[in-house]
Amino acid sequence: MQRILEPEIMADAEQSLGYADADFSISNQSFVDHVLSNGVHTLHHVIDIGCGPCDVMVRLADACPDIHITAIDGSAAMVDLAREAVRASSHESRIAVIQGYIPGLPLSEYGFDAVLSKDLLHHLPDPMVLWSEIQRLGQTGAAVYVMDLIRPDTPQDADDIVAKVAPDAHAILRQDFYNSLCAAFTLDEVNAQLQQAGLLLQVRHISDRHMLIAGVLP
Ligand SMILES: C[S@@+](CC[C@H](N)C(=O)[O-])C[C@H]1O[C@@H](n2cnc3c(N)ncnc32)[C@H](O)[C@@H]1O
C-alpha cells in the first residue's frame, strides 16, 4: 500500500498520555539492548530524537552510569511526560529533556558520540530531515541507532498487526498504532533514503513490525 501520512507532532495531551501509559516495554528494551550491544564505552554524550515519554532513555540511563543524554521532542505534552518520567527515575542529572523540532534544533554540530531515535521516522513528512540531522549532530565515529516500524503490504495486514500486538489497548492507541503502520516506510524505501543521504548504515528487519538502521558515522 502507499504511505499515508499521520500528524507529525503528537501534540494532543490525551494522545500523549495514552502513549505514555501503553506498555512498549518489549520493543523499548529491545532497542536499548541493540544499542548496548555496541559497547557502552562509546556512549557518553547521546541524543535521542523524538524521545516521546522517555521510557527508552530511562532504560538506557539505568544501564549506563556514565551516560549523558539529550532527549528532544517537538511536543510540549510529551516533553512534560518525559520530564516526569526522568524525575521519577532519579536520572535528572544525566537526562536533559528539551522541546525541540527537527530540522532546526538549537544544538551545535558534531556534539554527540551516539545519535538515537526510536519510532520517529514514520512521523516525518520528509524522512531526509532525520538523516541530515544525524549527520549534523554526530561526531566522526558516532554510533547511529534508528528503530522504526515497517509499513505492511496492505491495510488488512496493518489491522492484523494491531489486533495481535495491542488487542486490549484503548481505542485511541489502537488507531494511532494503525496510522503509524500506514505512515511507516519499507526497508527498500529506507535503503534509498540512506543512499540519497550518503550514509553507509545497515538496515535490518528485526521483528514482526520493526526495522533497525544502525552503523557508524564516517
Ligand atoms: C511515536 S513517538 C516515539 C517516542 C519514543 N521515541 C518511543 O519510542 O517511545 C514519536 C515522537 O516523535 C515526535 N516528533 C515527530 N516529529 C518530530 C520532529 N520533526 N521533531 C521532533 N519531534 C518529533 C512526536 O511528537 C512523538 O512524541
PDBQT file of the ligand as one rigid body, heavy atoms in Angstrom, charges set to zero:
ROOT
HETATM    1  C1  LIG A 301       5.812   7.509  18.291  1.00  0.00    +0.000 C 
HETATM    2  S1  LIG A 301       6.607   8.671  19.287  1.00  0.00    +0.000 S 
HETATM    3  C2  LIG A 301       8.042   7.761  19.769  1.00  0.00    +0.000 C 
HETATM    4  C3  LIG A 301       8.518   8.155  21.149  1.00  0.00    +0.000 C 
HETATM    5  C4  LIG A 301       9.715   7.377  21.706  1.00  0.00    +0.000 C 
HETATM    6  N1  LIG A 301      10.894   7.509  20.875  1.00  0.00    +0.000 N 
HETATM    7  C5  LIG A 301       9.379   5.931  21.912  1.00  0.00    +0.000 C 
HETATM    8  O1  LIG A 301       9.834   5.092  21.128  1.00  0.00    +0.000 OA
HETATM    9  O2  LIG A 301       8.637   5.650  22.871  1.00  0.00    +0.000 OA
HETATM   10  C6  LIG A 301       7.280   9.839  18.115  1.00  0.00    +0.000 C 
HETATM   11  C7  LIG A 301       7.616  11.173  18.747  1.00  0.00    +0.000 C 
HETATM   12  O3  LIG A 301       8.302  11.979  17.784  1.00  0.00    +0.000 OA
HETATM   13  C8  LIG A 301       7.884  13.323  17.947  1.00  0.00    +0.000 C 
HETATM   14  N2  LIG A 301       8.158  14.044  16.681  1.00  0.00    +0.000 N 
HETATM   15  C9  LIG A 301       7.562  13.867  15.488  1.00  0.00    +0.000 A 
HETATM   16  N3  LIG A 301       8.108  14.678  14.555  1.00  0.00    +0.000 NA
HETATM   17  C10 LIG A 301       9.080  15.390  15.177  1.00  0.00    +0.000 A 
HETATM   18  C11 LIG A 301      10.013  16.373  14.755  1.00  0.00    +0.000 A 
HETATM   19  N4  LIG A 301      10.054  16.813  13.483  1.00  0.00    +0.000 N 
HETATM   20  N5  LIG A 301      10.864  16.899  15.670  1.00  0.00    +0.000 NA
HETATM   21  C12 LIG A 301      10.832  16.472  16.959  1.00  0.00    +0.000 A 
HETATM   22  N6  LIG A 301       9.974  15.545  17.418  1.00  0.00    +0.000 NA
HETATM   23  C13 LIG A 301       9.120  14.991  16.544  1.00  0.00    +0.000 A 
HETATM   24  C14 LIG A 301       6.405  13.204  18.293  1.00  0.00    +0.000 C 
HETATM   25  O4  LIG A 301       5.928  14.364  18.944  1.00  0.00    +0.000 OA
HETATM   26  C15 LIG A 301       6.383  11.959  19.178  1.00  0.00    +0.000 C 
HETATM   27  O5  LIG A 301       6.484  12.276  20.538  1.00  0.00    +0.000 OA
ENDROOT
TORSDOF 0
